[in-house]
């Protein structure tokens, strides 16, 4: 879901820039960061973004830079002259009969004029809407281009994510094969340990009853069902990521089921080699879970 896109629209009065940034999110959380977008266009823009990007934390920035002629606002010359004459007269009254050279007076006049030009009311600032019905098609096109750039970014990101998570799913399957190869050794080890305990107790037992209890005990430790279900979950994970347009949420549920089977295998392990394989599987699954948060 991570992405970035930018596009520009050349308007008569300046350049409008559209930037879109997306991060992980469970739904389409859209934030419009613009003071120039008309209120009557906001709903349509939100719907367009949600339809294109589906979900994620999405921020859209719409900025405008006026061209030189538009940025040059006219000065109210009459007001400047009124301020200048009034303040110059006030200065003369305050200075009294002090002699002032022509150069000094010219410098003081320039400083006075510079101060007046910083007054906020001497600029004729007539507010005009940047986005109008006439130029809206250009703005709308820029939004579409920014969305296309975001989706192209997401596709590149998705290709890398696909390689990473599918390789880790294969690692889990390889570790499951290792677990299966240790099954015979595990059963023999459990039987040997039980026999050793009986010998230490120096108790005589009915061989037939002992075998029955042994079978019952080993059935409790059987992990065949967990192996079958885990492999099926891995197969389904690959199917979903290959076929669904937006598999992220469904993959999250599959990952939960994979974790359940791995945990159950670990609780039944009773074998150091199998427990080590389970730890490695948990590590791979956690990395898959972290990466899946960024899958649409």
Backbone bond lengths (Angstrom), bond angles and torsions (degrees), N, CA, C in turn:
res aa  C-N    CA-C-N  psi(-1)  N-CA   C-N-CA  omega(-1)  CA-C   N-CA-C  phi
1 X - - - 1.454 - - 1.518 112.76 -
2 X 1.325 118.71 -9.25 1.457 121.11 178.52 1.524 109.62 -73.07
3 X 1.347 116.08 133.86 1.450 119.03 -179.72 1.513 111.96 -166.96
4 X 1.340 115.33 163.14 1.459 120.93 177.94 1.519 107.94 -150.00
5 X 1.341 115.35 139.06 1.452 120.72 177.78 1.513 110.63 -148.11
6 X 1.329 115.83 148.37 1.457 120.92 -178.77 1.516 109.26 -142.92
7 X 1.344 115.89 142.76 1.466 121.39 177.01 1.519 108.64 -151.28
8 X 1.339 115.53 157.97 1.454 120.80 -179.21 1.519 110.81 -127.37
9 X 1.326 115.03 154.07 1.463 122.04 175.98 1.519 107.76 -130.51
10 X 1.346 116.98 125.69 1.461 121.58 179.21 1.523 108.96 -87.44
11 X 1.326 117.17 105.56 1.451 122.76 177.92 1.531 109.67 -95.42
12 X 1.315 116.52 168.42 1.458 120.15 -178.75 1.522 111.73 -62.84
13 X 1.310 116.22 -33.46 1.464 120.12 -174.66 1.528 113.48 -96.23
14 X 1.324 118.25 -7.57 1.457 120.19 -179.25 1.514 112.03 164.17
15 X 1.323 116.02 -162.98 1.465 122.30 -176.96 1.519 110.09 -111.31
16 X 1.320 115.71 126.70 1.465 121.94 176.98 1.528 108.99 -102.44
17 X 1.316 116.42 132.04 1.464 122.26 -177.81 1.526 109.99 -117.23
18 X 1.343 115.67 132.11 1.461 122.15 177.09 1.524 107.78 -115.25
19 X 1.333 117.06 124.16 1.461 122.78 176.39 1.526 108.83 -125.44
20 X 1.331 116.30 134.51 1.466 121.79 -179.94 1.519 108.24 -127.06
21 X 1.326 115.52 130.98 1.466 122.11 179.29 1.517 108.33 -128.14
22 X 1.334 117.28 133.56 1.461 121.45 -179.45 1.521 110.71 -127.18
23 X 1.331 114.96 143.41 1.458 123.04 176.14 1.528 108.49 -131.91
24 X 1.327 116.73 178.54 1.458 120.72 -179.09 1.516 111.11 -59.98
25 X 1.334 116.26 145.82 1.460 121.43 176.65 1.516 110.23 -172.91
26 X 1.333 116.09 148.12 1.459 120.69 -178.13 1.526 112.56 -76.51
27 X 1.340 117.20 -23.48 1.460 121.52 179.47 1.525 107.98 -141.19
28 X 1.328 116.11 -178.61 1.458 120.38 179.39 1.526 109.36 -83.44
29 X 1.323 115.70 93.82 1.463 122.08 178.73 1.525 107.31 -98.60
30 X 1.336 116.60 99.03 1.462 122.29 -170.39 1.520 110.62 -102.85
31 X 1.321 115.66 127.28 1.458 121.26 176.21 1.519 109.95 -117.95
32 X 1.340 116.63 117.99 1.460 121.79 178.51 1.525 109.05 -93.05
33 X 1.327 116.72 114.20 1.461 121.74 -177.34 1.531 108.45 -105.35
34 X 1.337 116.83 75.96 1.453 120.25 -178.36 1.519 110.46 -157.87
35 X 1.342 115.10 140.17 1.461 121.12 175.56 1.532 111.44 -101.70
36 X 1.323 116.63 -6.15 1.464 118.78 -174.91 1.524 112.80 -103.54
37 X 1.349 117.60 -7.59 1.458 119.56 178.74 1.525 109.31 -76.05
38 X 1.330 118.40 122.68 1.467 120.45 179.42 1.525 111.70 -60.16
39 X 1.319 116.06 145.10 1.460 120.98 -178.31 1.523 111.69 -60.91
40 X 1.331 117.27 -34.64 1.460 119.22 -177.15 1.525 112.73 -73.56
41 X 1.356 117.13 -9.15 1.470 120.59 178.44 1.523 111.62 -101.01
42 X 1.312 117.82 -10.93 1.459 120.98 -171.31 1.526 112.32 -64.21
43 X 1.323 118.26 -44.86 1.472 120.77 -178.18 1.517 110.69 -62.90
44 X 1.344 116.17 -43.43 1.474 119.66 -179.89 1.527 110.91 -62.96
45 X 1.334 117.04 -39.11 1.463 120.18 179.36 1.522 110.51 -66.50
46 X 1.328 117.26 -42.59 1.465 120.51 178.27 1.528 110.98 -61.32
47 X 1.319 117.49 -42.82 1.469 121.24 -179.91 1.528 110.49 -64.41
48 X 1.332 116.65 -40.80 1.468 120.42 179.18 1.525 110.90 -62.43
49 X 1.338 116.02 -43.86 1.465 120.33 -178.72 1.521 110.98 -65.89
50 X 1.346 116.53 -45.06 1.468 120.42 -179.12 1.523 111.18 -63.00
51 X 1.333 117.25 -39.53 1.465 120.75 -179.61 1.523 111.56 -67.52
52 X 1.333 117.10 -34.15 1.460 120.64 -177.19 1.525 112.84 -83.54
53 X 1.334 117.26 -43.84 1.468 121.21 -173.32 1.529 113.61 -97.65
54 X 1.324 117.77 -12.29 1.468 125.78 174.14 1.519 112.34 67.75
55 X 1.336 118.54 -64.38 1.454 119.39 -179.66 1.515 110.71 -154.16
56 X 1.328 114.52 167.06 1.454 121.55 -177.24 1.518 109.68 129.68
57 X 1.333 116.18 167.47 1.456 120.99 172.26 1.525 107.07 -86.58
58 X 1.324 116.00 108.87 1.462 122.44 -168.13 1.526 109.85 -115.73
59 X 1.324 116.23 124.29 1.463 122.17 175.50 1.518 108.40 -116.17
60 X 1.342 116.53 129.79 1.458 121.49 176.89 1.524 108.71 -119.75
61 X 1.326 115.47 126.31 1.458 122.66 -179.23 1.529 108.43 -111.97
62 X 1.327 117.31 125.63 1.462 122.44 176.78 1.525 107.18 -120.63
63 X 1.331 116.02 111.06 1.460 121.93 -177.71 1.525 110.40 -119.65
64 X 1.325 114.94 159.86 1.466 119.83 -177.43 1.515 109.66 -137.76
65 X 1.339 115.90 134.41 1.458 122.31 175.57 1.522 108.43 -121.53
66 X 1.342 116.15 113.48 1.457 120.81 -177.10 1.522 110.46 -69.44
67 X 1.338 115.59 148.97 1.456 118.92 175.30 1.525 110.45 -75.04
68 X 1.313 117.20 173.16 1.464 120.89 -171.01 1.522 112.57 -62.20
69 X 1.318 117.87 -40.35 1.477 120.00 -178.15 1.515 111.12 -70.42
70 X 1.329 116.93 -35.83 1.453 120.37 179.80 1.528 110.86 -73.77
71 X 1.353 115.20 -36.48 1.454 119.12 -177.83 1.528 112.57 -70.81
72 X 1.357 116.85 -24.41 1.468 120.73 -179.59 1.523 109.76 -79.76
73 X 1.301 116.65 98.84 1.458 121.17 -177.59 1.527 109.99 -88.04
74 X 1.346 119.44 142.10 1.472 122.45 -176.26 1.524 111.74 -69.98
75 X 1.331 114.25 146.76 1.467 121.76 178.43 1.526 108.93 -95.05
76 X 1.330 115.93 139.63 1.468 121.13 175.89 1.533 107.98 -79.41
77 X 1.326 114.65 93.25 1.467 120.39 -173.41 1.521 112.02 -63.25
78 X 1.316 117.26 -39.43 1.460 120.10 -179.31 1.525 110.94 -62.14
79 X 1.341 116.49 -41.51 1.452 119.67 179.93 1.525 111.68 -68.24
80 X 1.350 116.57 -36.76 1.463 120.49 177.44 1.529 110.01 -62.67
81 X 1.356 115.61 -44.84 1.468 119.34 -179.64 1.521 111.31 -63.30
82 X 1.344 116.41 -39.52 1.466 119.58 179.41 1.519 111.02 -64.35
83 X 1.332 116.35 -44.96 1.466 120.32 177.28 1.535 110.73 -60.26
84 X 1.343 115.17 -45.33 1.464 120.23 -175.31 1.527 111.07 -62.26
85 X 1.355 116.68 -48.92 1.470 120.15 -178.08 1.525 111.38 -63.81
86 X 1.331 116.23 -40.31 1.461 119.82 -178.25 1.526 111.30 -68.17
87 X 1.315 116.52 -43.99 1.466 119.63 -178.69 1.526 111.46 -71.87
88 X 1.346 116.79 -33.04 1.461 119.32 178.20 1.524 110.48 -67.20
89 X 1.345 115.42 -39.40 1.459 118.90 177.42 1.527 110.74 -65.46
90 X 1.337 115.79 -39.80 1.462 119.56 177.95 1.521 110.66 -63.18
91 X 1.313 117.09 -39.10 1.465 120.88 179.32 1.520 110.93 -64.97
92 X 1.331 116.14 -39.82 1.471 119.88 179.90 1.521 110.66 -65.65
93 X 1.342 115.91 -39.93 1.461 118.47 178.73 1.522 111.90 -65.05
94 X 1.330 115.60 -38.27 1.469 119.40 -178.31 1.520 112.22 -72.39
95 X 1.326 116.67 -32.63 1.465 119.69 -178.12 1.523 112.75 -81.32
96 X 1.353 117.91 -15.13 1.461 121.36 177.60 1.517 111.38 70.52
97 X 1.318 115.82 -137.50 1.467 121.06 -177.96 1.526 112.72 -95.93
98 X 1.327 117.63 17.70 1.473 120.32 -178.59 1.520 110.00 -62.19
99 X 1.315 115.93 132.45 1.462 120.45 179.81 1.527 110.58 -73.39
100 X 1.338 115.46 135.11 1.471 121.37 179.88 1.512 108.24 -128.22
101 X 1.306 116.82 129.17 1.458 120.80 179.31 1.529 109.34 -72.53
102 X 1.321 118.18 156.94 1.479 120.86 178.56 1.533 113.28 -57.68
103 X 1.330 115.94 -39.68 1.480 118.74 179.60 1.529 111.03 -64.66
104 X 1.344 116.10 -41.48 1.464 119.42 179.83 1.524 110.65 -66.34
105 X 1.315 116.26 -40.11 1.469 119.97 -179.94 1.536 110.80 -65.43
106 X 1.336 116.38 -40.42 1.465 120.07 178.08 1.531 110.98 -62.83
107 X 1.339 115.74 -42.19 1.463 119.60 178.91 1.521 110.79 -63.83
108 X 1.324 117.42 -42.23 1.460 121.30 179.70 1.523 110.99 -66.33
109 X 1.323 117.07 -36.48 1.470 120.25 177.37 1.527 110.79 -64.88
110 X 1.312 117.01 -41.02 1.467 120.70 178.99 1.532 111.11 -64.18
111 X 1.318 115.75 -41.64 1.468 119.76 178.85 1.518 110.54 -65.59
112 X 1.347 115.99 -38.56 1.467 120.13 178.62 1.525 110.73 -64.94
113 X 1.329 116.28 -43.17 1.463 120.67 179.94 1.529 110.92 -64.25
114 X 1.327 115.94 -41.20 1.475 119.42 178.75 1.522 111.03 -62.10
115 X 1.324 115.91 -37.95 1.468 119.54 178.73 1.519 111.06 -67.12
116 X 1.334 116.70 -40.30 1.470 121.13 -179.28 1.527 110.80 -64.57
117 X 1.311 117.31 -37.04 1.474 120.81 -178.40 1.520 112.28 -65.98
118 X 1.317 116.99 -16.06 1.474 119.74 177.16 1.522 111.92 -88.28
119 X 1.335 117.45 -4.17 1.462 120.21 177.22 1.527 108.98 -67.54
120 X 1.338 118.38 133.24 1.470 119.82 -174.94 1.524 114.94 -67.01
121 X 1.337 118.24 -22.47 1.456 118.23 -173.23 1.521 114.24 -93.46
122 X 1.325 118.79 2.38 1.457 118.81 -178.78 1.538 112.33 -91.66
123 X 1.342 117.52 -3.66 1.466 122.23 176.58 1.524 108.38 -98.54
124 X 1.322 116.78 127.88 1.461 121.73 176.20 1.523 108.36 -79.59
125 X 1.333 116.60 90.21 1.473 121.68 -177.32 1.517 109.13 -99.72
126 X 1.279 116.18 96.13 1.461 121.44 177.39 1.522 108.49 -96.07
127 X 1.298 116.49 112.33 1.462 121.18 -175.90 1.529 110.44 -70.15
128 X 1.316 115.41 130.28 1.452 121.48 177.51 1.531 108.60 -127.20
129 X 1.307 116.08 144.33 1.465 120.62 178.55 1.521 109.30 -70.99
130 X 1.341 115.75 130.39 1.463 120.20 178.28 1.517 110.27 -72.58
131 X 1.355 115.89 -45.89 1.464 121.29 -178.70 1.526 108.50 -99.33
132 X 1.314 115.74 120.87 1.458 122.06 -179.73 1.519 109.82 -123.20
133 X 1.321 116.10 173.12 1.468 120.00 177.17 1.519 111.06 -62.82
134 X 1.323 115.97 -31.64 1.464 120.09 -178.22 1.531 112.09 -69.62
135 X 1.340 116.58 -41.30 1.472 117.96 -177.99 1.530 113.12 -98.10
136 X 1.338 117.98 2.39 1.467 120.21 -179.13 1.527 113.47 -57.58
137 X 1.359 120.23 -39.89 1.483 118.49 177.37 1.526 112.81 -55.56
138 X 1.336 118.06 -36.14 1.471 120.53 177.96 1.519 111.20 -67.98
139 X 1.339 116.14 -40.72 1.466 120.43 178.30 1.525 110.10 -65.94
140 X 1.324 116.76 -44.20 1.466 121.52 -179.76 1.529 110.70 -61.21
141 X 1.326 115.93 -39.78 1.471 120.28 177.88 1.525 110.97 -64.19
142 X 1.334 116.97 -39.04 1.468 120.29 178.73 1.525 110.74 -64.69
143 X 1.329 117.39 -38.43 1.472 120.74 177.11 1.524 110.05 -63.38
144 X 1.342 116.75 -42.84 1.471 120.52 177.88 1.526 111.33 -61.26
145 X 1.319 116.86 -41.57 1.465 120.56 -179.50 1.530 110.92 -66.87
146 X 1.329 117.11 -38.56 1.469 120.10 177.48 1.526 110.59 -65.87
147 X 1.335 116.86 -40.40 1.471 120.68 177.54 1.525 110.80 -63.13
148 X 1.331 116.27 -41.18 1.468 120.02 178.73 1.530 110.60 -62.79
149 X 1.329 116.88 -38.62 1.467 120.56 178.40 1.524 110.83 -66.34
150 X 1.339 117.08 -39.16 1.468 120.80 177.51 1.525 110.22 -62.12
151 X 1.325 116.54 -46.43 1.463 119.96 -178.77 1.525 111.56 -65.60
152 X 1.332 117.66 -35.67 1.469 120.05 175.81 1.524 110.64 -64.64
153 X 1.326 116.38 -39.77 1.473 121.44 175.89 1.522 109.75 -62.12
154 X 1.328 116.16 -43.86 1.467 120.28 -179.31 1.524 111.65 -63.79
155 X 1.325 116.81 -37.22 1.464 120.01 179.91 1.525 110.36 -63.51
156 X 1.328 116.15 -44.52 1.475 119.57 178.25 1.527 110.42 -62.46
157 X 1.334 116.01 -42.58 1.466 120.04 178.02 1.525 110.61 -63.94
158 X 1.344 115.77 -39.23 1.461 120.30 -178.60 1.516 113.21 -65.78
159 X 1.324 116.92 -35.33 1.466 119.76 178.46 1.526 110.96 -62.69
160 X 1.322 116.14 -40.82 1.469 119.61 177.86 1.525 111.03 -67.61
161 X 1.337 116.68 -41.16 1.464 120.57 178.61 1.527 110.86 -63.64
162 X 1.328 116.02 -40.17 1.470 120.12 -179.19 1.526 110.69 -59.68
163 X 1.319 115.78 -47.22 1.471 119.40 -179.76 1.517 111.13 -61.58
164 X 1.319 116.07 -39.72 1.463 119.90 -176.05 1.529 111.46 -68.89
165 X 1.336 117.68 -51.54 1.467 119.31 -173.93 1.525 111.80 -71.33
166 X 1.327 117.71 -36.86 1.471 118.52 179.74 1.535 111.02 -68.66
167 X 1.336 116.85 -34.22 1.468 118.70 176.89 1.527 110.69 -67.27
168 X 1.314 117.10 -33.96 1.465 120.47 179.05 1.531 111.21 -73.44
169 X 1.317 117.19 -34.10 1.466 119.81 173.79 1.530 109.59 -62.26
170 X 1.332 116.31 -40.83 1.465 119.58 177.42 1.529 110.62 -64.89
171 X 1.318 117.00 -35.75 1.467 119.90 176.97 1.531 110.96 -62.12
172 X 1.326 116.64 -39.29 1.465 120.48 178.03 1.522 110.17 -64.29
173 X 1.330 117.09 -41.45 1.472 120.36 178.12 1.531 110.61 -64.15
174 X 1.322 117.30 -40.19 1.472 120.47 177.90 1.531 110.50 -63.77
175 X 1.320 116.89 -39.92 1.464 120.38 177.32 1.520 111.16 -67.15
176 X 1.327 116.79 -33.92 1.467 120.18 176.39 1.527 110.54 -65.65
177 X 1.319 116.71 -35.96 1.469 120.14 174.86 1.532 110.32 -63.22
178 X 1.333 116.12 -38.01 1.461 119.28 177.67 1.530 110.58 -64.05
179 X 1.325 116.35 -41.79 1.465 120.56 177.49 1.518 110.12 -58.82
180 X 1.326 115.84 -44.65 1.464 119.67 -178.68 1.526 111.31 -63.23
181 X 1.326 116.93 -36.29 1.466 120.21 -179.53 1.536 111.95 -68.67
182 X 1.327 116.57 -19.74 1.465 120.79 -179.35 1.526 112.77 -95.40
183 X 1.328 117.17 -1.26 1.468 121.25 -176.06 1.524 111.88 -58.71
184 X 1.354 117.58 -49.60 1.465 120.39 -177.77 1.514 111.62 -61.41
185 X 1.320 116.16 -42.03 1.459 120.70 178.69 1.521 110.67 -63.65
186 X 1.326 116.74 -38.15 1.463 120.41 -179.47 1.523 111.35 -64.62
187 X 1.334 117.23 -45.81 1.467 121.10 -178.57 1.531 110.34 -63.32
188 X 1.348 116.06 -43.51 1.464 119.86 178.85 1.532 110.46 -62.75
189 X 1.329 116.20 -38.47 1.464 120.60 -179.79 1.526 110.97 -66.05
190 X 1.340 116.79 -41.52 1.467 120.67 179.16 1.521 110.35 -63.97
191 X 1.333 116.71 -45.21 1.476 120.92 179.90 1.525 110.28 -61.77
192 X 1.336 115.69 -44.06 1.458 119.67 -178.35 1.529 110.87 -63.53
193 X 1.334 116.43 -38.99 1.460 119.31 -179.40 1.523 111.70 -66.89
194 X 1.322 116.65 -39.73 1.459 120.55 179.17 1.534 111.02 -66.02
195 X 1.337 115.80 -42.07 1.464 119.75 179.00 1.534 110.73 -63.48
196 X 1.312 115.67 -38.97 1.457 119.84 179.58 1.525 110.85 -64.61
197 X 1.325 115.85 -40.37 1.468 119.35 178.74 1.518 111.65 -64.48
198 X 1.344 115.77 -38.71 1.466 119.24 178.36 1.524 110.74 -65.61
199 X 1.322 115.69 -40.77 1.471 119.06 179.25 1.528 110.56 -62.87
200 X 1.306 116.19 -38.38 1.467 118.91 179.96 1.524 111.62 -68.07
201 X 1.334 115.87 -31.62 1.465 119.49 178.15 1.532 111.91 -77.12
202 X 1.322 115.33 -16.63 1.475 120.62 -179.71 1.519 111.16 56.00
203 X 1.315 114.47 44.68 1.457 119.91 179.33 1.525 109.16 -111.59
204 X 1.323 114.62 139.49 1.455 120.10 175.43 1.529 108.24 -87.03
205 X 1.335 115.99 134.03 1.470 120.77 -179.86 1.509 109.06 -128.70
206 X 1.317 114.97 154.64 1.457 121.52 175.52 1.523 107.78 -71.99
207 X 1.335 117.68 118.35 1.469 120.09 -177.40 1.531 112.88 -55.69
208 X 1.359 116.29 -40.82 1.454 119.56 -178.64 1.533 110.98 -66.24
209 X 1.331 115.15 -43.57 1.457 118.55 178.63 1.529 110.94 -65.55
210 X 1.317 114.91 -37.00 1.458 119.11 179.14 1.528 110.83 -61.45
211 X 1.339 116.72 -43.30 1.459 120.39 179.17 1.522 111.25 -63.46
212 X 1.340 116.70 -38.86 1.457 120.25 177.77 1.529 111.30 -62.06
213 X 1.353 114.54 -45.65 1.456 118.78 179.57 1.528 111.09 -65.96
214 X 1.345 114.68 -36.21 1.448 119.20 178.58 1.535 110.82 -62.56
215 X 1.324 115.22 -44.82 1.476 119.89 178.63 1.529 110.34 -61.58
216 X 1.334 115.74 -43.78 1.461 120.32 -179.55 1.535 110.36 -61.95
217 X 1.315 116.08 -41.54 1.461 120.82 -178.31 1.527 110.88 -68.06
218 X 1.334 116.30 -42.97 1.460 119.80 -179.23 1.531 111.66 -67.85
219 X 1.337 116.72 -30.20 1.464 119.33 176.69 1.521 111.29 -63.60
220 X 1.331 115.57 -34.69 1.457 119.41 177.41 1.533 111.58 -65.52
221 X 1.341 115.21 -30.25 1.460 120.38 -179.02 1.522 112.93 -92.21
222 X 1.327 116.92 -0.24 1.470 120.30 -177.32 1.532 110.19 -66.30
223 X 1.327 116.38 131.65 1.464 121.14 -178.88 1.526 111.39 -118.16
224 X 1.314 116.38 19.44 1.466 119.20 -177.73 1.532 111.12 -63.13
225 X 1.355 116.19 -43.44 1.459 118.88 -179.80 1.525 111.26 -62.69
226 X 1.327 116.62 -39.32 1.468 120.54 179.29 1.525 110.36 -64.34
227 X 1.331 116.70 -39.12 1.461 119.77 179.48 1.525 110.74 -64.95
228 X 1.318 116.74 -43.50 1.468 120.98 -179.27 1.530 110.10 -63.77
229 X 1.330 116.62 -46.34 1.465 119.68 -177.42 1.529 111.18 -66.82
230 X 1.349 117.40 -39.85 1.456 119.80 -179.78 1.521 110.80 -63.48
231 X 1.325 116.77 -43.06 1.462 119.31 177.92 1.530 111.23 -63.12
232 X 1.326 116.35 -38.01 1.464 119.72 178.38 1.529 110.98 -66.69
233 X 1.328 116.95 -39.06 1.467 120.13 177.76 1.534 110.63 -64.34
234 X 1.326 116.33 -39.58 1.464 120.23 178.15 1.527 110.74 -64.40
235 X 1.327 115.90 -41.57 1.468 119.87 178.19 1.523 110.63 -63.64
236 X 1.329 116.51 -42.13 1.457 120.85 -179.59 1.529 111.03 -67.97
237 X 1.327 117.20 -36.92 1.466 121.89 176.02 1.525 109.65 -56.28
238 X 1.332 116.46 -48.25 1.467 120.45 -179.45 1.522 111.28 -64.43
239 X 1.321 116.35 -39.23 1.465 120.30 -179.73 1.530 110.87 -63.28
240 X 1.319 116.22 -45.56 1.469 120.81 -177.67 1.520 111.08 -65.45
241 X 1.339 117.10 -45.30 1.463 119.59 -177.02 1.523 111.26 -68.81
242 X 1.338 116.69 -23.38 1.469 120.45 179.10 1.525 112.93 -85.66
243 X 1.326 118.32 -25.74 1.467 120.35 -170.32 1.524 114.47 -114.23
244 X 1.313 119.06 -30.18 1.464 120.56 -176.81 1.525 110.89 -81.14
245 X 1.332 115.88 141.48 1.464 120.21 177.69 1.528 111.92 -71.42
246 X 1.328 116.38 -36.22 1.473 121.13 178.77 1.528 108.19 -133.34
247 X 1.330 117.04 80.26 1.475 120.31 -171.85 1.519 115.73 -85.53
248 X 1.340 118.29 -3.42 1.454 121.26 -169.05 1.517 115.66 -51.36
249 X 1.348 116.84 -52.31 1.468 120.01 -177.07 1.522 111.52 -65.16
250 X 1.332 116.36 -41.66 1.462 119.49 -179.61 1.531 110.82 -65.52
251 X 1.314 116.72 -37.89 1.466 119.47 177.85 1.525 110.93 -62.04
252 X 1.328 116.34 -35.16 1.464 119.77 177.63 1.511 112.14 -59.76
253 X 1.325 117.02 -40.94 1.474 120.77 178.59 1.537 111.23 -68.41
254 X 1.333 116.09 -39.41 1.472 119.51 178.85 1.524 110.11 -64.26
255 X 1.314 116.76 -40.19 1.466 120.86 179.18 1.530 110.55 -61.09
256 X 1.333 117.24 -39.03 1.471 120.26 176.59 1.520 110.89 -59.50
257 X 1.326 116.92 -43.70 1.469 120.53 -179.99 1.526 111.16 -67.10
258 X 1.313 116.82 -38.76 1.472 119.89 176.66 1.525 110.25 -61.28
259 X 1.320 116.41 -43.10 1.461 119.80 179.28 1.516 111.99 -62.66
260 X 1.327 116.92 -37.22 1.471 120.33 179.87 1.533 110.44 -62.60
261 X 1.320 118.19 -43.64 1.467 121.08 -179.09 1.530 111.06 -68.96
262 X 1.321 116.88 -38.56 1.467 119.79 178.74 1.522 110.89 -65.41
263 X 1.335 116.53 -41.62 1.471 120.01 178.99 1.524 111.59 -64.28
264 X 1.328 116.37 -41.34 1.470 119.81 179.28 1.520 110.67 -64.81
265 X 1.339 116.57 -40.02 1.465 120.22 176.55 1.528 110.39 -59.39
266 X 1.326 115.75 -41.86 1.464 119.00 179.61 1.513 112.85 -65.61
267 X 1.329 116.90 -37.63 1.467 119.70 -178.93 1.527 111.60 -69.97
268 X 1.324 116.48 -24.37 1.471 120.29 179.56 1.531 113.10 -98.23
269 X 1.305 117.25 -2.33 1.465 120.97 -167.63 1.528 113.46 -53.71
270 X 1.336 117.01 -61.73 1.452 120.67 -176.52 1.521 112.22 54.74
271 X 1.334 115.07 32.84 1.462 118.99 -179.51 1.525 107.51 -158.03
272 X 1.304 116.15 130.76 1.456 120.50 -174.83 1.520 112.11 -61.89
273 X 1.330 117.16 -44.31 1.460 120.68 -179.11 1.520 112.14 -62.36
274 X 1.344 116.28 -41.25 1.467 120.01 179.06 1.525 110.65 -68.19
275 X 1.318 116.51 -39.93 1.465 119.44 178.48 1.526 111.46 -63.03
276 X 1.322 116.81 -38.16 1.454 119.63 177.24 1.532 110.84 -64.79
277 X 1.335 116.63 -41.00 1.462 120.32 177.62 1.523 111.23 -63.73
278 X 1.332 116.48 -37.31 1.465 120.97 178.50 1.529 110.59 -64.37
279 X 1.329 117.15 -41.35 1.470 120.73 177.94 1.525 110.59 -60.72
280 X 1.325 116.25 -42.71 1.465 120.30 179.01 1.530 110.83 -65.63
281 X 1.337 116.91 -38.97 1.464 120.21 177.77 1.524 110.70 -64.01
282 X 1.330 116.88 -40.53 1.472 120.45 178.01 1.520 110.74 -62.50
283 X 1.321 116.22 -39.20 1.462 120.40 179.34 1.525 110.71 -64.40
284 X 1.321 116.77 -44.43 1.471 120.45 178.05 1.529 110.73 -63.54
285 X 1.320 116.58 -42.05 1.465 120.35 -178.06 1.528 111.18 -66.00
286 X 1.319 117.07 -37.70 1.465 119.35 178.95 1.524 110.86 -64.98
287 X 1.320 117.37 -37.77 1.466 120.91 176.95 1.527 110.73 -67.07
288 X 1.339 116.24 -37.62 1.468 119.88 175.41 1.524 110.05 -63.54
289 X 1.332 116.06 -42.28 1.481 120.07 -179.68 1.530 110.65 -61.38
290 X 1.336 116.88 -43.05 1.460 120.68 179.91 1.530 111.06 -63.10
291 X 1.325 116.03 -43.29 1.456 119.66 -179.35 1.530 112.23 -70.08
292 X 1.332 115.88 -33.98 1.475 119.33 -177.59 1.523 112.08 -65.43
293 X 1.339 117.03 -21.32 1.461 120.30 177.75 1.515 112.08 -63.03
294 X 1.323 116.84 -20.92 1.462 121.26 -178.62 1.529 112.06 -103.73
295 X 1.330 116.76 9.18 1.473 121.09 178.17 1.518 108.85 -94.75
296 X 1.321 115.67 128.23 1.457 120.96 -176.61 1.531 111.17 -61.60
